Amino acid sequence: MGSSAIGRLAPSPTGGQHLGNARTYLVAWLSARAAGGAVKLRVEDIDSARLRPGAVEDALVGLAWLGLHHDGEPLVQSARLVQHEAALEALKRADLVYPCTCTRGDILAAASAPHAGEEVTYPGTCAHRRASAEPDVRASGKPFAWRFRVSRSPAFADRVAGPQHIDLTRSGGDFVVWKNAGGPAYQLAVVVDDAAQGVTEVIRGDDLIPSTPRQLLLYEALGLAPPSFAHVPLVLGEDGKRLAKRNNDTHLSALRAAGVRPEAVLGLLAWSCGWLPDVREVSAAELVPRFDLGAIPRTPFVLTREMLRKMGFTASGAT
């Protein structure tokens, strides 16, 4: 008997997919499959300035190689501009957004100096404007973005990280939902598209925890039902830094080219999540009955060169 659970995999084609991406995809895929639910696929390609040729195909090949198959046709984010625009218009009608002409330099100059590693909070320079100011702002000839007016900071229960509350007025403030270059910002696009795909659970890296209260505000503003959220710790290299798409030796394409078996990759990732007592080859389907979100360690997983070597990958500079 099927389940109403719908998960999603949402690769961004801004570079090669690495083992950190794969670990999060595996958790998301297994969570839905273990509940007897479906898995949707979305290509998040709205950041056109950072897109890399061939990255979409690379992501799809990597997911299929790991056996993380999806249900239905993939949704391509860049093909949904009409739906994103409709959401923006709804926010305008509700006067929940305003046109902002501030540049990044303006914001840095006006905001209080943030502590190291903290997000710069928008100082509210343009917050006096209403949505109806658009014609005048447009007539000025200045580029402008649309910012969502933050009036509160919703708390939420994360399925991995536990209770969360981030004061958005002190961490980021009013946030951009439509970029001054045209097109939706991440926060708006992901809400609109998750709702369109019927997603009931979002599982992603814990670096995106600060995005969640912003997205909850948008779900409420647009009259959409939010999914549950689970944020899993990231994969780090031996240098203590998170894996990035520049870490070529951890790319799935590099592992495939080196002849590494997908079952070896899955075995390592499953062991890192606490689902296997030791590292051994295993298929994605075999992991379904072993899935346990609560078993995942709450600290980052450190990927070492020795781990890559044991999988059969021997290139230098592994992490």
N, C-alpha and C positions, 0 to 999 in steps of 0.2 A: 504494500500500500504506500502511495506516495506521500510526500510531506509538502507543506506550504513553504518550507524554508527555501530561500533563493539567495545564493551567494554570488560573488562576482570576482573575476580576475580582470585587472585594469592596467595592463602594461602601457608605459609611456615610451614611444619610439624616439627618445632623445639619445640613445646609445645602446650598447649591448646589454642584454639581461645577464645579471651575475647571480652568484649563489645566494646572496642576501635576498634578492628578488624572489628566487626560486623557493626559498624557505617560507616566505610569507605567502606565496601562491599555494604552496603545498598545504599550509594550515587552513587557508581559506577554502580550498577545494575539498579537503577532508571534512571540514566542519559541515559543509552542505551535504556532501555524500553520506556521511555518517548519520545524518538526520533523514536520509531518504529524499533529499531535495535536489534542486537543479543548480547548475552553475552557469552564469552568463559571462560573456566576454565583451569587454569594451576596450577599444583602442583610444587612448587619451592623447590625441594629437593636436590639441588646440594651441600648444606652445610652438608655433610655426618657426620661430627664429632658431629654435634649438633642435629641430627635427633632423635626423640623420638618414640619408638614403639607405634603403634596405633594412632599416631597423624594425619596421612593422613585420616584414617577412621573418626576420630573425627571431622576434618574440613569439610568433605563432609556431615556428618550427621548434623552438625550445620547449614550449608548453606541450606540444604533441610528443616530442622526444621523451619527456618525463611521464607521459601518460595522463596528463592533466587535461582531459578533453572537456569541452564545453557543450552546452545545449543551445540549439538554435543558431541563428545568424549573428555574427559579431555586430556590435553597434560601433560605428565610427563617429567619434565626437565632433569632428570638423564638418560632418555632413548634417549636423543638427542646429545650425545657426538660427533657423526660423524658430525652433522651440526655445532656444536660449533667449532670443529677442523677446518672445512672448512673455517669458518669465520676468525679464527686465521691465517690460511695459506694465506688468501687474504690480511690481514694486514701485514704479513711478506713480501709478494711480493711487496707491495707498500712501504715497508720500514717505516711503521708508528709505528712499535713496536720494542723493543730491549730487549735482555735477561738481567735480573737484578739479581745479586747474593747477594744483600744486605739483611741482616736480619733486623728484626724490631729493634733490639738493635743497629745495625749499623746506621739506619736511625735516631733514637732518639739521638744518640751520635753526628751525623754530622749536624743535623738540628738545627736551632735556636730554643731556648726554646719557645714553643707556649704559647699564653695567655690561661688562664683557659677556657676550653670548646671548644677551637679551634682545628681544624684538623691539625695534623703534616704535613708539606709540604715536599715532597720528595726532597732532596737536589740535585738530578741529578748526583749522584756518577757514575752511569753506563750509563749515557745518551750519552757518546761519542761512544758507541757501535752502530753498525748497525745490522740489522736483520741477515746479513750474518755471524756474529760472532758466531752464534749458535754452529757450530761444535767445535770450540775452547773452548767455555765455557762449553759445554757438556764434552769435553775431560778432563777438569780440575777436574771433579768429584764433583764440588760444586752444590748444589741445586740452581735452578734459576727460577724466574718468568718472565713473559713477561709484560712489561710496555708500555702503549700507550704514544706516545710523544705529549704532549700538546703544540700546537703552538698558540692557540687563545682560547678565552672564549666566546662562543656564548650566546647572550642574548635570552630570550624567554618571551612570554606573557602567564602567567599562568591564567587559567580561574577563579581561586579563589583568588590567592595571588597577581595577577596583574603583571606588568612588573618586570622581574628578570634579574639581571646580577651579576654573581659571578666570580671574577678573579681567575681562576683555577691555575694560576702561583703562587699565594699567598695562595691559599687554596687547599692543597693536591698535586698540581703539577702533574707530569706524574703519571698515575694511572695504577694499575694492571688489566690486562684483562685475564691472565692465571696464576693460582696459582702454586707455586713451588712444591706443593704436587701432581700436575697434576689436570687437570680439569679447566673449565672456572670460572672466577670470576663473581660476580653478574652482573656487568655492561655489560659485553659482552653477557652473557646468556640471560638476559632480553631483550636486543635489538634484538638478533637473533630470540628469541621465540615470542616476540610481532609481529615482521614482519611476521613470519611464520603463525601466527594465524590471520593475517590481521587486527590487532587491530588499530583502528583509534583514540581512546581516552583512556588515562591512567589517572585514578583517584586513588590517594593514599594519605598517610599521609604526612603532610608538613615537617616531619623530612627527607624526601627524596628529598626535593628541590635541595640540592647540587649535587645529582646524575644526575639531568636532563641535565645540560650542557655537562657532560661527555658522556651521552648517545646520545645527539645530535651530538657530534663529531663522535661517532661510526656509527650512522645512515648515516652520510655524507660519512665517509670513506668506508663503505660497499655498498654505492649506494642504500640505502633503504629510503623509505619515512617515516618521523617521524610522530607519532600521535600527537594530542593535549594533553596538560598536565593540570591537575587540582590537586592541593594539598590542602587537607582539614586539619584544625587544629585537634590536637590530643585530646584524652580523658585523663583527669588527675584524680587522686584520690584526696581525701580531703587533703592529705599531699603535694599536688602540684606537685607530681611526675607522670610521664606518666604511664599508666597501662602497666603491663608486664605480660608475660606468667606465672610468678611466683605468680601473684595475683589470687589465685585459686578461691576466692569467686566471681570473675567477669567473670569466664569462662562460656561459653555457656553450657558446659556439667554439671556444677554445678547448673545452673539455670534450666536446663531440669530435673535434678535429684530431684530438690526441688519442681517440679510441676509448675514452672512458665510458663505461657502461652506465646508462641512466639508473639502473638498479643500485649501482654503487653510490651515485649521488644521493638518491632517495634514502639509502641506508644511513649515510652520514647525517643527513638532515633530520631523519626520524630519530636517530640516537640523540641529536642535539636538542630535540624537543621532549625527550624523556619517554619515547614510545618503544624503544628497543634497549635492552640491557647492554648491548655491544654493537659495534658497527658491522653490519653485514648487508649483503645485497637483498633488496626487497622491491616489490612493485608497488605502485600507487594503490592498486586495488587491494593488495594484501594489508595495507595500512589502515583501511577503512574501519575494521573492527577494533583497531588499536588506538584510534583517535581519542585524545583526552586533552581538552584545552587547559585543564587545570594542571596537567603534568609539565607544561612548558615552563622552564626556569624564568624567573623574573629579571634576570640579568642578561646582558648581551652575550651572544655566542661568539667566541674568539676562534676564527678559522686560522689554522697554522699550515705552514708548508708541509709538515709531516702528514697532516690529514689529506692534503692534496696528493702527496706522493703515494699514500696507501690506496688511493682511488685509482692510481695508475697514471697520474699527471705529474710529469717530471720537469716541466719548463722552469727556468730560473725566474726569480722575482715573483714567487707565487702569490704573495699578498702585498 
